[in-house]
Amino acid sequence: MKTLHLMRHGKSSWDDAALDDHDRPLAPRGIKAAARVGRHLRVRGVRPDLVLCSTARRTADTLDIVLDALLPGRDAATVTVERDRGLYLAGAGALLTRLLAVPDDVTAVLLMGHNPDLHDLAVALAAEGDEVALRSLAVKFPTAACASIHIAAARWADLVPGAGRLEEFVIPRTLA
């Protein structure tokens, strides 16, 4: 069994219109939401073996906040983090291709990225699960949301559309 956590970056700031999209930072709301989801994932016992993260500033900053909440202190240093420019607005197909290359000894992956890529990938992978969560996922993948999908496969190379079960779809505004 493999577990995939797909998380979208927090709300970005548009205060500086001159910034390139790749360089936009998080807005205060995005910072709060990232911390909230990170704490929720910690309570749920999420512990990724591998983190794949877009190099966009808002995504990298979201990841740093989530890891601080998820794995406080030295624990964060025990997780392998790969920051990859190729995950920036690459399309769901490119994200799937990257996941197919994950080593088989990795059980849980956190993929931090962007829409519409994450939304498209989550919808394609999650063929079953809680009906309310599936309907919510089908409608929208908000900023800082996280979809946790279990995949009944021994190898990441066997990951195909429809192979996953949506275990949880967390939207920051619904968390206390």
C-alpha positions as CSV (number, residue, x, y, z in Angstrom):
1,M,0.0,0.0,0.0
2,K,1.2,3.5,-0.9
3,T,-0.1,6.8,0.3
4,L,0.0,10.0,-1.6
5,H,-0.7,13.4,-0.1
6,L,-1.4,16.1,-2.7
7,M,-1.3,19.6,-1.3
8,R,-1.8,22.9,-3.0
9,H,0.3,25.9,-1.9
10,G,-1.3,28.5,0.4
11,K,-3.0,31.7,-0.9
12,S,-0.4,33.8,-2.6
13,S,0.1,37.6,-2.3
14,W,-0.6,39.8,-5.3
15,D,0.8,43.0,-3.5
16,D,3.6,43.3,-6.0
17,A,2.2,43.1,-9.6
18,A,5.8,43.3,-11.0
19,L,6.8,40.0,-9.5
20,D,7.1,37.0,-11.8
21,D,4.4,34.3,-11.0
22,H,7.1,31.9,-9.9
23,D,8.4,34.5,-7.3
24,R,5.1,35.4,-5.6
25,P,5.2,34.9,-1.8
26,L,2.4,33.8,0.5
27,A,-0.3,36.1,1.7
28,P,-1.0,36.2,5.5
29,R,-4.0,34.0,4.9
30,G,-1.8,31.5,3.1
31,I,0.6,31.4,6.0
32,K,-2.1,30.7,8.5
33,A,-3.8,28.1,6.3
34,A,-0.5,26.2,5.7
35,A,0.2,26.0,9.5
36,R,-3.4,24.9,10.2
37,V,-3.2,22.1,7.6
38,G,0.3,21.1,8.8
39,R,-1.0,20.7,12.4
40,H,-4.0,18.7,11.2
41,L,-1.7,16.3,9.3
42,R,0.5,15.9,12.4
43,V,-2.6,15.0,14.5
44,R,-3.6,12.5,11.7
45,G,-0.2,10.8,12.0
46,V,1.0,11.8,8.5
47,R,4.7,11.2,8.0
48,P,5.9,11.3,4.4
49,D,9.1,9.5,3.4
50,L,9.5,11.8,0.5
51,V,8.4,15.3,-0.3
52,L,8.3,16.5,-3.9
53,C,7.8,20.3,-4.1
54,S,7.6,22.9,-6.9
55,T,10.3,25.5,-6.7
56,A,7.8,28.4,-6.9
57,R,8.3,30.6,-3.8
58,R,4.7,30.3,-2.5
59,T,4.9,26.5,-2.8
60,A,8.3,26.2,-1.1
61,D,7.2,28.6,1.7
62,T,4.0,26.5,2.2
63,L,6.1,23.4,2.5
64,D,8.4,25.0,5.0
65,I,5.4,26.0,7.2
66,V,3.8,22.6,6.8
67,L,7.0,20.7,7.7
68,D,7.5,22.9,10.8
69,A,4.0,22.0,12.0
70,L,4.1,18.4,10.9
71,L,7.5,17.5,12.0
72,P,8.7,20.0,14.6
73,G,12.3,20.4,15.5
74,R,14.9,17.9,14.2
75,D,12.3,15.5,12.8
76,A,11.9,17.6,9.6
77,A,15.5,16.8,8.8
78,T,14.6,13.1,8.6
79,V,12.4,13.6,5.5
80,T,13.8,13.6,2.0
81,V,12.7,16.8,0.2
82,E,13.2,17.3,-3.5
83,R,12.5,20.8,-4.9
84,D,11.9,20.4,-8.6
85,R,11.3,23.2,-11.1
86,G,9.7,20.6,-13.3
87,L,6.7,20.4,-10.9
88,Y,5.8,24.1,-11.5
89,L,2.6,24.2,-13.7
90,A,3.7,21.1,-15.5
91,G,0.3,19.4,-15.9
92,A,-1.2,16.4,-14.2
93,G,0.5,14.0,-16.7
94,A,4.0,15.3,-15.7
95,L,3.1,14.9,-12.0
96,L,2.0,11.4,-12.6
97,T,5.2,10.6,-14.6
98,R,7.3,12.0,-11.6
99,L,5.4,9.8,-9.2
100,L,6.0,6.7,-11.4
101,A,9.7,7.2,-10.8
102,V,9.5,7.2,-7.0
103,P,11.6,4.4,-5.5
104,D,9.6,1.4,-4.3
105,D,10.9,1.6,-0.7
106,V,9.1,4.9,-0.3
107,T,5.7,4.3,1.3
108,A,4.3,7.9,1.6
109,V,4.8,10.9,-0.6
110,L,3.7,14.5,-0.1
111,L,3.5,16.3,-3.4
112,M,3.3,20.1,-3.0
113,G,2.2,21.9,-6.1
114,H,-0.3,24.0,-8.1
115,N,-3.7,24.0,-9.7
116,P,-5.0,22.9,-12.1
117,D,-2.4,20.1,-12.0
118,L,-3.1,18.8,-8.5
119,H,-6.9,18.9,-8.9
120,D,-6.7,17.1,-12.2
121,L,-4.3,14.4,-10.8
122,A,-6.4,13.9,-7.6
123,V,-9.6,13.5,-9.5
124,A,-8.0,11.1,-11.9
125,L,-6.5,8.9,-9.2
126,A,-9.3,8.8,-6.6
127,A,-11.8,6.4,-7.9
128,E,-13.4,5.7,-4.6
129,G,-13.7,6.9,-1.0
130,D,-16.0,9.0,1.1
131,E,-18.8,10.3,-1.2
132,V,-18.9,13.7,0.4
133,A,-15.1,14.1,0.1
134,L,-15.1,12.9,-3.5
135,R,-17.9,15.4,-4.4
136,S,-16.0,18.2,-2.7
137,L,-12.8,17.3,-4.5
138,A,-14.6,17.1,-7.9
139,V,-15.8,20.7,-7.4
140,K,-12.6,22.5,-6.4
141,F,-9.1,22.1,-4.9
142,P,-8.7,25.3,-2.9
143,T,-5.4,26.8,-1.8
144,A,-3.7,24.9,1.0
145,A,-6.1,22.0,0.6
146,C,-4.7,18.5,0.9
147,A,-6.0,15.2,-0.6
148,S,-4.8,12.0,1.0
149,I,-5.1,9.0,-1.3
150,H,-4.3,5.4,-0.6
151,I,-3.1,3.3,-3.5
152,A,-3.3,-0.4,-3.5
153,A,0.1,-1.0,-5.2
154,A,3.4,-2.4,-4.2
155,R,5.3,-0.2,-6.6
156,W,4.8,3.5,-7.6
157,A,5.4,2.4,-11.2
158,D,2.0,0.7,-11.0
159,L,0.2,3.9,-10.2
160,V,-2.6,4.4,-12.8
161,P,-5.7,6.6,-13.0
162,G,-8.5,5.2,-10.9
163,A,-6.2,3.2,-8.6
164,G,-6.7,5.3,-5.5
165,R,-9.0,5.6,-2.6
166,L,-9.6,9.2,-1.3
167,E,-9.1,8.9,2.5
168,E,-9.4,12.5,3.3
169,F,-9.8,15.9,1.6
170,V,-8.8,18.7,4.0
171,I,-9.8,22.3,3.3
172,P,-8.2,24.8,5.7
173,R,-11.3,26.9,6.3
174,T,-13.1,23.8,7.7
175,L,-10.4,23.2,10.3
176,A,-10.7,24.7,13.8
